[in-house]
Amino acid sequence: EEIGLLKMDFLGLKELSLMDECVQLIQLTQSDFDLARAPWDDRKTYDLFSRGETIGVFQFESEGMREYLKQLQPDHLEDVIAMNALYRPGPMQRIPLFVDRKHGREEVTYEHPLLEPILEETYGVITYQEQVQRICRDLAGFTLGQADGIRKAMGKKLADVMEKYKADFIKGAAGNNVDNEIARKVWSDIEVFSGYGFNKSHSACYSEIAYRNAYLKANFPSEYMAASLTTDRNNTDRLTILLDECRRMEIPILPPDVNESALNFAPTVDGIRFGLAAIKNVGEGAAQSIVECRLQNGAAENIFDFCHRLDLRSVNRRVLESLIASGATEALEGSRARQAAGLDLALKSAQNMQDERERGQISLFDTG
């Protein structure tokens, strides 16, 4: 930026993919569902925020944030946006004050009448960078360009620059008939905020995603948790957290089953069925091949039948061993030990059959 180049920061969020996966699952039973039409005043969604049940919700799942949500009891989107901005180093220390003022336990006061129209929406607590810019303009007579300079200094933690602006602020406020003590008190509040001040436009974008996450979780819990598990299926630590959340929500997690499971985690009447691609050493390609084989040929009866149906170029021995070890072949005849013991013979038989088919050979049994 100092040499005239434009710097752009692109943020990729898995929560967007998560919502897309969730919507696809919902549309399997509600073809006309459109997340864009979700209401912004959904009671179930705000109840979920108020209970702090936001594991899997973008920006709102840390333990500290969930505790503050229980205290805040948000009941409209502005509360969610404000909490997203306040839960940062610096502004965080003002959260208890924000909560008390929202619930009327403490009176909302302003250091100067000019602050009321600026801070009214956040109960007199500086919450957004835009509020600081307006304070500098209205109290100290800053131009919008000067106010934007403060925003940059806050964002980059430039203490020396902030000290210079402090002098300009005190001087400007005096010229606007604002008492010196009041001006210094307001500036001290700005300095606390500047520890990690968010802008409202940023917090609003984050909170829109968070609200839609929470809306889906509150109204379509099985679909949302299935999508969450799919999104993090390669992260063992994350899967553990999400599986614990499913148990808390009393959503059964059904074991993998080669005759039932889809590629990804999928909601069913009885719970969420474990996805084949989430089994260690199976992989997406092999899982997709197994699902397609089942859709074409129906359920398998035993390990021999299962191997004969598969494309062994996609599903190798290691994959089959992992399926047996995970319990995904429980629906087939025999115990895991018998299936494992018979795997060599089943694979050899299946490979011979597939080799013959590729050479165009058939047996008398094939004609039957």
C-alpha positions, 0 to 999 in steps of 0.5 A: 500500500505504501508504494501504491499497490492495491492489497486485497484479502479474499477469505474462503469459508468452509461454512459456505460449503457447509450451508450448500451441502445442508440445503441440498440435503433439505431439498431431498425432502423439501424441493422448494426450500430456499435459504435466501427466503429464511426470515430474519426474525426466526424465534428458534434461531434466536433461542438457539443463540440465547442457549449458547448452542452454537457449536458449528456456527461461524464465529460463535462457537468458542466457549467464551462466546457461548457464555456471553450469548447466554447472558445477552439473550439476543432477540434481533440481528443487531444483537448478533452483529454487535456481539460479533464485533465486541468479542475481540481483544479490547472491546471484549471488556465492554461486553458485561456493560453492553449486556447489563444495559440491554437488560436494563440493569444499568442505565444507558448514559452518554458522555455528551448529547452528540454521542446519543445518535451515534451510540444509541443502537449499541446502548452507549457502548462503542462497538464499531469503527464507523462509530469512532469515525462519526464521533471524531467528525461530530465531536471534534470536527474531523473530516471524513478523511481524517476519521478514516485515518484513525480507522487505519491507525486502529486497524494496524495498531499504530500507537504513535499515530493514535497519539497524534490523533489524540491531540487533534481530537482534544483540540478539535473538541475544544473548538466545538465547545466540548468540555476538555474532561469529556473529550479526554474521557471519550478518547480513552473509550476510543483507545480501549476500543482500538485494541481490535476494533471491528467495522460494522460492515465486516461484522454484519457480513460475518453475522449474516453467515452466522445467522443462516448457520444458526437458522439451519441448525435450529430448524433442520438439525439433522441435515445441518449436523450431517453437513457439518460432519461431511465438511470436516470429515477429514479432521479427526479432532473436529469430527469428535467435537461434532459427534459430541454435539450430535449426542448432546442434541440426541441425534443418533449417529448410525454406523457405516453400512455398505448397503445403506451409507451414502458417500457423505454423512446423510440424515435418515429417519433413525439418525445420521448415517456415517458416510463411507468417505469418512472412513479412514483409508477409504477415500472419496473415489472408492466410496463413490464407486461402492455407492454407484455399484449398490445403486445399479445392483442392489444390496450385497449379501456376503463378502463374495457377492460384494467383491464381485460387484465392485470395480476393483480398480477403484476399491482395493484390498486396503479399502475393503479391510478398512470397511470390515474393520469399521463395521461397515460390512456388518450387514453382510453374512458372517462375522468380521473375522470370517469376512477378513479370513475370506477376503483373499479368496473373495478378491481372487474370485472377483478379479478372475471374473472381472478379467474374464469379462474384460476378455469377453469370456462367459461361463455357463453360469453367466448365461443363467 
